[in-house]
Amino acid sequence: MTILPGYRFLQNGLQNGLQNNLDLMIKSTSHDFGTETIGKLLIKQAVPASIGILVMSLNILVDTIFVGHWIGSQAIAAINVVLPVSFFIAALGMSIGIGGSSIISRALGAKEVPKAFKTFGNQITMTLLLTVVLVFFGLYYIDGIIPTFGGKGTIFEPAKTYYRIVLYGVPFLALSMMGNTVIRAEGKPKFAMYAMMIPSISNLLLDVLFINVMDLGMMGAAWATTGSYVLCFAFIFYFFISKNSEMKISWPHFRLQKSVVSEISNLGLVTLSRQAIVSITYLLMNNILFDFGGETSVTSYAIVSRMLMFALFPIFGITQGFVPIAGYNFGANNYDRVKQTIRIAIIYSMTMASVVFVMLIGFPELITRMFTTDPLVIEKTPTAMRWVFAATPIIAIQLIGSAYFQAVGKAVPALLLTLSRQGFFFIPLIFILPLWYGELGVWMAFPVSDVLSTLLTVSILYKEVSTKLISKP
């Protein structure tokens, strides 16, 4: 998540002893990436990230529960229609953040501090320009976008209400997502965790106030979400203007530099492509499921997708913790530590994924009842949930594999692996399998695509580790 500039400017540059102070800061923070025990370091990075994602995921779950019980099951479907649009715009911030953070981690590892500063300034400028333009067009074409993403029938009006208000807050969310990745690249995972917790907690409090107390319905749910984005932005802005951050940039750093923008874009394209595929998936799934089972099937998918966000939080946390460690050590040419980081990250994440698998396969009906009392939704959702999470234990390999190539600046294989699961396999399968299995075939596409993309990841990652990560004697 993020902010605008840190304003204790490097006014007179890297001179008069300032570089020595910066080197000292690096040694006490990001320098740990190259010296501390990998297992301990990964836990230190992953636990705060996991907690932050957990709180954020709990917010999404509880928010959905509040909406389902206080407004109605169709409100859940309406929010699910809006999410891919708003999150795609916000994902620009995340993609710029992750692309730039890969550069920052490697720059800090190579002691190229000015490059890190320039990268951060360019990240802020890019995020602001792109998100504001997209929000403008998103609001202008509102009546065409919502039906395209499945907001049909009785879903349309509540989706439109929610969409318009939430889009006002999306630039704040994009800046926050960008800044959060930079905080983590600096080696400050606890601050990144706090940044993720603030909007989650505030959203729930605002939900109670706007929906339950003030009875504002979908409008209240939307303003609660937007308000939480603004509060998150305020915290991250504070972080970067305080003494906690190493990114003490000045106005010249905001001027776009072609080489920096190009490198950020190439690496960020991986994350943006992933979110684009996610948005396309939502679009297709909402429309396909609406044709099969109307609003009930769309609501089932909304519940399952919320559980995907929530249940995989430890795996996502480990992945986020893995990226700066791998990037720093790759930049320092410490390939043995890179290989060790890959191995430990996969072991940790597969273990956690297996625990998630057992819980979700065992209690899908109980989980569904948390969201709604609609008997049709309760009847349909457990079957969908079991199929969607059937291959959960191996998802970790695919996530770590694609994250590795992004962390070390190899955009092409990172993009290939990112697109493989949903783009190359899942989307074709949701058209093919229903020809034989109907709606069940849509849910079966999840584990089949997981298995196929994991096999591809293992093949590419093994070749990389065995041929490229060879330490020099």
C-alpha positions as CSV (number, residue, x, y, z in Angstrom):
1,M,0.0,0.0,0.0
2,T,1.4,3.5,-0.4
3,I,1.8,7.2,-0.2
4,L,3.1,10.2,-1.8
5,P,6.7,11.3,-1.3
6,G,8.8,11.2,1.8
7,Y,9.5,14.9,2.4
8,R,12.7,14.9,4.4
9,F,14.4,15.6,1.2
10,L,17.9,14.7,0.2
11,Q,18.3,18.4,-0.5
12,N,22.0,18.6,-0.9
13,G,22.3,15.1,-2.3
14,L,24.5,12.2,-1.3
15,Q,27.3,14.4,0.0
16,N,28.8,15.7,3.2
17,G,28.6,12.3,4.9
18,L,25.0,11.5,4.0
19,Q,26.0,8.4,2.0
20,N,27.6,7.0,5.2
21,N,24.4,7.4,7.1
22,L,22.5,5.7,4.3
23,D,24.9,2.8,4.3
24,L,24.4,2.5,8.0
25,M,20.6,2.3,7.6
26,I,20.9,-0.3,5.0
27,K,23.2,-2.5,7.2
28,S,20.6,-2.4,9.9
29,T,17.7,-3.2,7.7
30,S,17.8,-4.6,4.2
31,H,21.4,-5.8,4.8
32,D,19.9,-8.6,7.0
33,F,18.6,-10.2,3.8
34,G,22.2,-11.2,3.0
35,T,23.4,-12.4,6.4
36,E,20.6,-13.8,8.6
37,T,19.6,-17.5,8.6
38,I,17.2,-18.1,5.8
39,G,14.6,-19.9,7.8
40,K,14.6,-17.3,10.5
41,L,14.6,-14.5,8.0
42,L,11.7,-16.0,6.0
43,I,9.6,-16.3,9.1
44,K,10.5,-12.8,10.1
45,Q,9.3,-11.5,6.7
46,A,6.4,-13.9,6.2
47,V,4.7,-13.8,9.5
48,P,3.9,-10.0,9.4
49,A,2.9,-10.3,5.8
50,S,0.7,-13.3,6.6
51,I,-0.9,-11.5,9.6
52,G,-1.5,-8.5,7.4
53,I,-3.1,-10.6,4.7
54,L,-5.1,-12.5,7.3
55,V,-6.5,-9.4,8.7
56,M,-7.3,-8.1,5.3
57,S,-8.9,-11.4,4.3
58,L,-10.9,-11.5,7.5
59,N,-12.1,-8.1,6.7
60,I,-13.3,-9.3,3.3
61,L,-15.0,-12.3,4.9
62,V,-16.7,-10.4,7.7
63,D,-17.6,-7.6,5.3
64,T,-19.3,-10.2,3.1
65,I,-21.0,-11.7,6.1
66,F,-22.3,-8.3,7.2
67,V,-23.5,-7.5,3.7
68,G,-25.2,-10.9,3.3
69,H,-27.1,-10.7,6.6
70,W,-27.8,-6.9,6.7
71,I,-28.5,-6.2,3.1
72,G,-29.1,-9.6,1.4
73,S,-27.5,-12.4,-0.6
74,Q,-27.8,-10.5,-3.9
75,A,-25.6,-7.7,-2.4
76,I,-22.8,-10.3,-2.1
77,A,-23.1,-11.0,-5.8
78,A,-23.2,-7.3,-6.6
79,I,-19.9,-6.7,-4.8
80,N,-18.3,-9.7,-6.6
81,V,-19.3,-8.0,-9.9
82,V,-17.5,-4.8,-8.9
83,L,-14.3,-6.3,-7.4
84,P,-12.6,-7.2,-10.7
85,V,-13.0,-3.7,-12.1
86,S,-11.8,-1.8,-9.0
87,F,-9.1,-4.3,-8.2
88,F,-7.7,-4.2,-11.7
89,I,-7.2,-0.4,-11.5
90,A,-5.8,-0.8,-8.0
91,A,-3.6,-3.6,-9.2
92,L,-1.7,-1.0,-11.4
93,G,-0.4,0.3,-8.1
94,M,0.5,-3.2,-7.0
95,S,2.2,-4.1,-10.3
96,I,4.2,-0.8,-10.3
97,G,5.1,-1.5,-6.6
98,I,6.2,-5.0,-7.2
99,G,8.1,-4.2,-10.3
100,G,9.8,-1.3,-8.7
101,S,10.4,-3.1,-5.4
102,S,12.3,-5.8,-7.3
103,I,14.6,-3.1,-8.6
104,I,14.9,-1.5,-5.2
105,S,15.8,-4.8,-3.5
106,R,18.5,-5.5,-6.0
107,A,19.8,-1.9,-5.9
108,L,20.1,-2.0,-2.1
109,G,21.8,-5.4,-2.4
110,A,24.3,-3.9,-4.8
111,K,24.6,-0.7,-2.7
112,E,23.2,1.5,-5.5
113,V,21.1,3.7,-3.3
114,P,20.5,6.6,-5.8
115,K,18.9,4.1,-8.2
116,A,16.5,2.9,-5.4
117,F,15.4,6.5,-4.7
118,K,14.8,7.3,-8.4
119,T,12.8,4.1,-8.8
120,F,10.6,4.9,-5.9
121,G,9.9,8.5,-7.2
122,N,9.0,7.1,-10.6
123,Q,6.7,4.5,-9.0
124,I,4.6,7.3,-7.4
125,T,4.3,9.3,-10.5
126,M,3.3,6.3,-12.6
127,T,0.7,5.1,-10.1
128,L,-1.0,8.5,-9.9
129,L,-1.1,9.1,-13.6
130,L,-2.5,5.7,-14.6
131,T,-5.0,5.2,-11.9
132,V,-6.6,8.6,-12.1
133,V,-7.1,8.2,-15.9
134,L,-8.6,4.7,-15.5
135,V,-11.0,5.8,-12.8
136,F,-12.2,8.6,-15.0
137,F,-13.0,6.2,-17.9
138,G,-14.4,3.6,-15.4
139,L,-17.0,6.1,-14.2
140,Y,-17.8,7.4,-17.6
141,Y,-18.6,4.0,-19.0
142,I,-20.3,2.7,-15.8
143,D,-23.6,1.5,-17.4
144,G,-21.7,-0.7,-19.9
145,I,-19.0,-2.1,-17.6
146,I,-21.3,-3.5,-14.9
147,P,-23.5,-5.8,-17.1
148,T,-20.3,-6.9,-18.9
149,F,-18.9,-8.2,-15.6
150,G,-22.1,-10.1,-14.7
151,G,-24.1,-7.3,-13.1
152,K,-27.4,-8.3,-14.7
153,G,-31.0,-8.6,-13.6
154,T,-31.6,-7.7,-10.0
155,I,-27.8,-7.4,-9.4
156,F,-27.4,-4.3,-11.6
157,E,-28.6,-1.5,-9.3
158,P,-26.8,-2.5,-6.1
159,A,-23.7,-3.2,-8.1
160,K,-23.9,0.3,-9.7
161,T,-24.3,2.0,-6.4
162,Y,-21.3,0.2,-4.9
163,Y,-19.1,0.6,-8.0
164,R,-19.4,4.4,-8.3
165,I,-18.5,5.1,-4.7
166,V,-15.7,2.5,-4.4
167,L,-14.0,3.9,-7.6
168,Y,-13.5,7.2,-5.8
169,G,-11.2,5.5,-3.4
170,V,-9.3,3.3,-5.8
171,P,-6.4,5.7,-6.5
172,F,-5.8,5.7,-2.7
173,L,-5.8,1.9,-2.7
174,A,-3.4,1.8,-5.7
175,L,-1.0,4.1,-4.0
176,S,-1.3,2.1,-0.8
177,M,-0.6,-1.2,-2.6
178,M,2.4,0.3,-4.3
179,G,3.9,1.7,-1.1
180,N,3.3,-1.4,0.8
181,T,5.6,-3.4,-1.5
182,V,8.3,-0.7,-1.1
183,I,8.1,-0.9,2.7
184,R,8.7,-4.6,2.5
185,A,11.6,-4.1,0.1
186,E,13.2,-1.9,2.7
187,G,13.1,-4.8,5.2
188,K,10.2,-3.3,7.3
189,P,7.6,-6.1,7.3
190,K,5.9,-5.0,10.5
191,F,5.1,-1.6,9.1
192,A,3.7,-3.3,5.9
193,M,1.6,-5.5,8.2
194,Y,0.2,-2.4,10.0
195,A,-0.6,-0.9,6.7
196,M,-2.7,-3.9,5.7
197,M,-4.4,-4.1,9.1
198,I,-5.6,-0.5,9.2
199,P,-8.1,-0.6,6.3
200,S,-9.3,-4.0,7.3
201,I,-10.2,-3.0,10.9
202,S,-11.5,0.4,9.8
203,N,-13.7,-1.1,7.1
204,L,-15.4,-3.3,9.6
205,L,-16.0,-0.4,12.1
206,L,-17.4,1.7,9.3
207,D,-19.6,-1.2,8.1
208,V,-21.3,-1.3,11.5
209,L,-21.7,2.5,11.5
210,F,-22.9,3.0,7.9
211,I,-24.9,-0.3,7.3
212,N,-26.2,-1.3,10.6
213,V,-26.5,1.9,12.6
214,M,-27.2,4.4,9.8
215,D,-29.0,1.9,7.5
216,L,-27.3,3.2,4.3
217,G,-27.4,-0.3,2.6
218,M,-25.1,-0.7,-0.4
219,M,-24.1,3.0,-0.2
220,G,-22.9,2.4,3.3
221,A,-20.9,-0.6,2.4
222,A,-19.3,1.3,-0.4
223,W,-18.4,4.4,1.7
224,A,-17.0,2.1,4.4
225,T,-14.7,0.5,1.8
226,T,-13.6,3.8,0.3
227,G,-13.0,5.3,3.8
228,S,-10.7,2.4,4.7
229,Y,-8.6,3.0,1.6
230,V,-8.1,6.6,2.5
231,L,-7.0,5.7,6.1
232,C,-4.5,3.2,4.8
233,F,-3.1,5.8,2.4
234,A,-2.7,8.2,5.3
235,F,-0.7,5.7,7.4
236,I,1.7,4.8,4.5
237,F,2.2,8.5,3.7
238,Y,3.2,9.0,7.3
239,F,5.7,6.1,7.1
240,F,7.5,7.6,4.2
241,I,7.8,11.1,5.6
242,S,8.9,9.8,9.0
243,K,12.4,8.6,10.1
244,N,11.3,4.9,9.6
245,S,11.9,4.9,5.9
246,E,15.1,4.8,3.9
247,M,13.3,6.2,0.8
248,K,14.1,9.9,1.5
249,I,13.4,11.2,-2.0
250,S,13.3,14.7,-3.5
251,W,11.3,16.3,-6.3
252,P,13.7,15.4,-9.1
253,H,13.1,11.7,-8.3
254,F,9.5,12.1,-9.5
255,R,10.5,13.0,-13.0
256,L,9.9,10.0,-15.2
257,Q,13.1,8.4,-16.5
258,K,12.7,6.2,-19.6
259,S,15.0,3.4,-18.4
260,V,13.5,3.2,-15.0
261,V,9.9,3.3,-16.3
262,S,10.8,0.6,-18.8
263,E,12.3,-1.7,-16.1
264,I,9.4,-1.1,-13.7
265,S,6.9,-1.8,-16.5
266,N,8.5,-5.0,-17.7
267,L,8.5,-6.5,-14.2
268,G,5.2,-5.0,-13.2
269,L,3.6,-6.4,-16.3
270,V,3.7,-9.8,-14.6
271,T,1.6,-8.6,-11.7
272,L,-0.7,-6.6,-13.9
273,S,-1.2,-9.5,-16.3
274,R,-2.1,-11.7,-13.3
275,Q,-4.7,-9.2,-12.2
276,A,-6.0,-8.7,-15.7
277,I,-6.4,-12.5,-16.0
278,V,-8.2,-12.5,-12.6
279,S,-10.5,-9.7,-13.8
280,I,-11.2,-11.6,-17.0
281,T,-11.9,-14.7,-15.0
282,Y,-14.4,-12.9,-12.8
283,L,-16.1,-11.6,-15.9
284,L,-16.3,-15.0,-17.6
285,M,-17.3,-16.9,-14.4
286,N,-20.0,-14.4,-13.4
287,N,-21.5,-14.6,-16.9
288,I,-21.2,-18.4,-17.3
289,L,-22.5,-19.2,-13.8
290,F,-25.4,-16.7,-14.3
291,D,-26.4,-18.6,-17.4
292,F,-26.3,-21.9,-15.5
293,G,-27.9,-21.0,-12.3
294,G,-28.7,-17.3,-12.2
295,E,-28.0,-15.1,-9.1
296,T,-27.6,-18.2,-6.9
297,S,-24.6,-19.5,-8.8
298,V,-23.0,-16.1,-8.9
299,T,-23.4,-15.8,-5.1
300,S,-21.8,-19.2,-4.6
301,Y,-18.8,-18.1,-6.6
302,A,-18.6,-14.9,-4.6
303,I,-18.5,-16.9,-1.4
304,V,-15.9,-19.4,-2.8
305,S,-13.7,-16.5,-4.1
306,R,-13.8,-14.9,-0.6
307,M,-12.6,-18.1,0.9
308,L,-9.8,-18.3,-1.7
309,M,-8.6,-14.9,-0.5
310,F,-8.8,-15.9,3.1
311,A,-7.7,-19.5,3.2
312,L,-4.5,-19.0,1.2
313,F,-3.3,-16.1,3.4
314,P,-0.3,-18.0,4.8
315,I,0.9,-19.0,1.4
316,F,0.6,-15.5,0.1
317,G,2.4,-14.2,3.2
318,I,5.3,-16.6,2.6
319,T,5.4,-15.6,-1.1
320,Q,5.6,-11.9,-0.2
321,G,8.3,-12.6,2.4
322,F,10.2,-14.6,-0.1
323,V,10.5,-11.9,-2.8
324,P,12.7,-9.3,-1.2
325,I,15.0,-12.0,0.2
326,A,15.5,-13.7,-3.1
327,G,15.9,-10.4,-4.9
328,Y,18.5,-9.0,-2.5
329,N,20.7,-12.2,-2.6
330,F,20.4,-12.5,-6.3
331,G,21.5,-8.8,-6.6
332,A,24.5,-9.7,-4.3
333,N,25.3,-12.8,-6.5
334,N,24.8,-15.0,-3.4
335,Y,23.1,-17.9,-5.4
336,D,23.4,-20.5,-2.6
337,R,21.2,-18.4,-0.4
338,V,18.8,-17.9,-3.3
339,K,18.4,-21.6,-3.8
340,Q,18.1,-22.1,0.0
341,T,15.3,-19.5,0.1
342,I,13.4,-21.2,-2.8
343,R,13.6,-24.6,-1.1
344,I,12.5,-23.4,2.4
345,A,9.8,-21.2,1.0
346,I,8.3,-24.1,-0.9
347,I,8.4,-26.4,2.2
348,Y,6.8,-23.8,4.5
349,S,4.1,-22.8,2.0
350,M,3.2,-26.4,1.1
351,T,2.8,-27.3,4.7
352,M,0.5,-24.4,5.3
353,A,-1.5,-25.2,2.1
354,S,-2.0,-28.8,3.3
355,V,-3.5,-27.5,6.6
356,V,-5.9,-25.2,4.6
357,F,-6.9,-28.1,2.3
358,V,-8.0,-30.3,5.2
359,M,-10.0,-27.6,6.9
360,L,-11.9,-26.5,3.7
361,I,-12.6,-29.9,2.3
362,G,-13.9,-31.0,5.7
363,F,-16.3,-28.2,6.6
364,P,-17.7,-26.5,3.4
365,E,-21.3,-26.4,4.5
366,L,-20.5,-24.8,7.9
367,I,-18.4,-22.2,6.1
368,T,-21.2,-21.4,3.7
369,R,-23.7,-20.9,6.5
370,M,-21.5,-18.2,7.9
371,F,-22.3,-16.0,4.9
372,T,-26.0,-16.6,4.2
373,T,-29.2,-18.3,5.2
374,D,-30.4,-18.7,1.6
375,P,-31.1,-22.5,1.3
376,L,-30.3,-22.6,-2.5
377,V,-26.9,-21.0,-1.9
378,I,-26.2,-23.4,1.1
379,E,-27.1,-26.4,-1.1
380,K,-24.9,-25.4,-4.1
381,T,-21.8,-23.9,-2.5
382,P,-20.2,-26.8,-0.6
383,T,-19.7,-28.9,-3.8
384,A,-18.1,-25.9,-5.5
385,M,-15.8,-25.3,-2.6
386,R,-14.5,-28.9,-2.5
387,W,-13.7,-28.8,-6.2
388,V,-12.0,-25.4,-6.1
389,F,-9.7,-26.3,-3.2
390,A,-9.0,-29.9,-4.3
391,A,-5.4,-29.2,-5.5
392,T,-4.5,-26.6,-2.8
393,P,-1.4,-28.3,-1.4
394,I,0.5,-27.9,-4.7
395,I,-0.5,-24.3,-5.4
396,A,2.5,-23.2,-3.3
397,I,5.0,-24.4,-5.9
398,Q,3.4,-22.4,-8.6
399,L,3.2,-19.2,-6.5
400,I,6.8,-19.5,-5.3
401,G,8.1,-20.4,-8.8
402,S,6.5,-17.4,-10.5
403,A,7.5,-15.1,-7.6
404,Y,11.2,-16.1,-7.9
405,F,11.5,-15.0,-11.6
406,Q,9.8,-11.7,-10.7
407,A,12.1,-11.2,-7.7
408,V,15.3,-11.6,-9.8
409,G,14.1,-9.4,-12.7
410,K,13.4,-12.1,-15.3
411,A,10.1,-10.8,-16.7
412,V,9.5,-13.4,-19.5
413,P,9.4,-16.6,-17.4
414,A,7.6,-14.7,-14.6
415,L,5.0,-13.6,-17.0
416,L,4.7,-17.1,-18.6
417,L,4.2,-18.8,-15.2
418,T,1.8,-16.1,-14.0
419,L,-0.4,-16.5,-17.0
420,S,-0.2,-20.3,-17.1
421,R,-2.7,-21.2,-14.3
422,Q,-5.6,-19.0,-15.3
423,G,-4.8,-17.8,-18.8
424,F,-3.4,-20.9,-20.5
425,F,-5.3,-23.6,-18.6
426,F,-8.2,-22.3,-16.5
427,I,-10.0,-20.1,-19.0
428,P,-10.1,-22.7,-21.8
429,L,-11.2,-25.3,-19.3
430,I,-14.2,-23.4,-18.1
431,F,-15.5,-23.5,-21.7
432,I,-14.5,-27.1,-22.4
433,L,-15.4,-29.1,-19.3
434,P,-19.0,-27.7,-19.0
435,L,-19.7,-29.3,-22.4
436,W,-19.7,-32.7,-20.6
437,Y,-20.3,-31.9,-16.9
438,G,-22.5,-28.7,-17.0
439,E,-22.0,-26.3,-14.1
440,L,-19.9,-28.9,-12.3
441,G,-17.3,-28.7,-15.1
442,V,-16.8,-25.0,-14.2
443,W,-15.7,-26.0,-10.7
444,M,-13.6,-28.9,-11.9
445,A,-11.6,-26.5,-14.0
446,F,-9.9,-25.1,-10.8
447,P,-8.0,-28.2,-9.7
448,V,-7.2,-29.3,-13.2
449,S,-5.6,-26.0,-14.0
450,D,-3.7,-26.0,-10.7
451,V,-2.1,-29.4,-11.5
452,L,-1.2,-28.4,-15.1
453,S,0.4,-25.1,-14.1
454,T,2.3,-26.6,-11.3
455,L,3.9,-29.2,-13.6
456,L,4.9,-26.4,-15.9
457,T,6.4,-24.4,-13.0
458,V,8.4,-27.3,-11.7
459,S,9.9,-27.9,-15.2
460,I,11.0,-24.2,-15.7
461,L,12.1,-23.6,-12.1
462,Y,14.2,-26.8,-12.0
463,K,16.0,-25.8,-15.2
464,E,16.7,-22.3,-13.8
465,V,18.1,-23.6,-10.5
466,S,20.3,-26.3,-12.0
467,T,21.8,-24.2,-14.8
468,K,21.7,-20.5,-13.8
469,L,22.0,-20.4,-10.0
470,I,25.6,-21.7,-9.9
471,S,27.8,-19.9,-7.3
472,K,31.2,-18.9,-8.5
473,P,34.1,-20.5,-6.6
